[in-house]
Amino acid sequence: MMDSQSAKIPTIVQRERRIGWLLLAPALLLLTLVFAYPILRAIGQSLFTQNLGTELQPQFSGLANYARMAVDSRFWQSLSNSAGFTIVSVAIELILGMGIALLLNQSFCGRGIVRTIAILPWALPTALIALAWTWIFNDQFGIVNDLLMRMGIMRQEMNWLGDPTLAMVALIVADVWKTTPFISILLLAGLQSIPGDLYEAHAIDGASPWQSFWAITLPLLMPQILIAALFRFAQAFGIFDLVTVMTGGGPGGATEMVSLYVYATIMRYLDFGYGSALVVVTFLILVIAVTVITVLVQRLRRNLA
Amino acid sequence: MASPQVPKILRSITIAMVILFCLAPILWQLLTSFKTNADIAAIPNVYFPKRLTFAHYQELFTRRPFWNYLLNSAGVATVSTLLSLGLGAPAAYVLARIKLPGERLILAAILLMTLFPYILLFLGLLELVQKFGLGNQYLALIIPYTAINLPLTILVLRSFFQQLPIDLEDAARVDGYNTVAMLVQIVLPMTVPALVTTGILAFIFAWNEFLFALTFITQESMKTIPVAAAQLGGASVFEIPYGPIAAATVLGTLPLVGLVLAFQRRIISGLTAGAVKG
């Protein structure tokens, strides 16, 4: 009797939970559809061969797609391109972003305007910014060639986007420009939460500003640094629009990132099975990297607390 | 001041360099968009053109459905922003205030989603788009844009909701408000600034999206600005319309420059709330 009654009349907590799930449901449903479904679908599809050879009909082939990936030099090339691009650009962005954050953390007149200007690159559409950088690095009329020659650094024009190494350099420059502001904003928020008396006490002990930076700023800022690195790592590793517009992966695949290879495999070669396997492996790499960085963040936070 | 002081002159030079670094690419594109074709193709480069022209802008609007591109971008971004606020605000409130089993797991999943490269999603979404016959329909962009903005919307709004004093909600509950009424009549009116902040971020992301727009929309008059501008071509591969491309860049970035100028404080607070506290 008691049981059936308490089942009929839900407690306040139960009612609240039910309403909670109802309010959550639409968002969770959409997220499942757009995020979870494509990944689960890719895992399933990666076990099938489905390309022009099978007349686009799925044929079960077990792990054949993954075996193919192991010996696919174009895949490994794109992976190493993505890794190189990601590591170099994120490293430069973190160092530059830290510098700008330290600068913006000081009081000077016009600080608000500088902050506004600093978030502009972050806010503008990457595809359009890529067009601007393509023009800047243009081999004939580009301003980079013109300025470097006027300054006497270069004797003749360089074909920035037509040379394998220079094209990568150009991409990294554009990416650094676009995303350093984002990092400096995150780091600035962290800097502003560090109490000033820490520095005063340290200075009274005779420490130089440089020593204070290493002893106080860097350790206390480590959580923000890692979070910024995490966000940037994921974005840089999956970069598509910047590279598609600026180099299209060229010259000769020298700047083809994993994302461009995935896109070409699916949209150009219509190889859905292999494309799915590429998606799955990229996803796994990302999840592993994210997990490692997150564990690092939590351990750091615990050490600081 | 908190961090170590740098000599004044050094600081001024650095500040000037930061400003130049941030603005130069945009200003160069702006200048290019007003140059005559002769000046654009001049060697050495012309930094102070004697003649300026609107021809490249005119060309965009006469030869291309450029108004369409702008309206498509604006429409898709606005609708998806409103939808992600509408779906995200209740979800964020629940995650901020109601204890649910599995809550931590949901939050972790949402956090992971903010890191997702869209390239991992496009094949599955392409299939859904084809299955539901959404190809070349605005919904093919509105639905994914709403979804890709939801994780950040939820995280940012949740952190704002958590900062609200809970006494007010406790008092309202005593007065007989249920969860929904409280959200609509008490919590949301107090968090209008947070909604604006989140909405601006969502709008920016939707306006800037490239991959889905490239894949799901092929009809010229329905394209959004980033894709349409990236696909501006000349009569041949060797004839690249630098002027119109520059003009398209300027027009496509202008609305966002306006947003940044008007709301820089909100954008910064939203970004830090989403990333640092999430």
Interface residues (C-beta under 8 A of the other chain):
Chain A: E16 R17 I19 G20 W21 L23 L24 P26 A27 L28 L30 L31 L33 V34 F35 Y37 P38 I39 R41 A42 G99 I100 L102 L103 N105 Q106 S107 F108 G110 G112 V114 R115 T116 I117 A118 I119 L120 P121 A123 L124 P125 T126 A127 L128 I129 A130 L131 A132 W133 W135 I136 N138 Q140 F141 I143 D146 M149 R150 W177 P181 F182 I185 L186 A189 G190 L191 Q192 I194 P195 G196 Y199 S208 P209 W210 S212 F213 T217 Q224 I227 A228 L230 F231 A234 Q235 F237 G238 I239 F240 D241 T244 V245 V258 S259 V262 Y263 I266 M267 F272 G275 S276 V279 T282 F283 L286 V287 V290
Chain B: M1 A2 S3 P4 Q5 V6 R11 T14 I15 V18 I19 F21 C22 L23 P25 I26 W28 Q29 T32 I40 A41 A42 I43 P44 N45 L87 G88 P90 A91 Y93 V94 L95 I98 K99 L100 I106 A109 I110 L112 M113 T114 L115 F116 P117 Y118 I119 L120 L121 F122 L123 G124 L125 L126 E127 L128 I143 P144 T146 A147 I148 L150 P151 I154 N178 T179 V180 L183 I204 W207 N208 F210 L211 T215 I225 P226 V227 A229 A230 Y242 I245 A246 A248 T249 G252 T253 L256 V257 L259 V260 L261 Q264 I267 I268 L271 T272 A275 V276
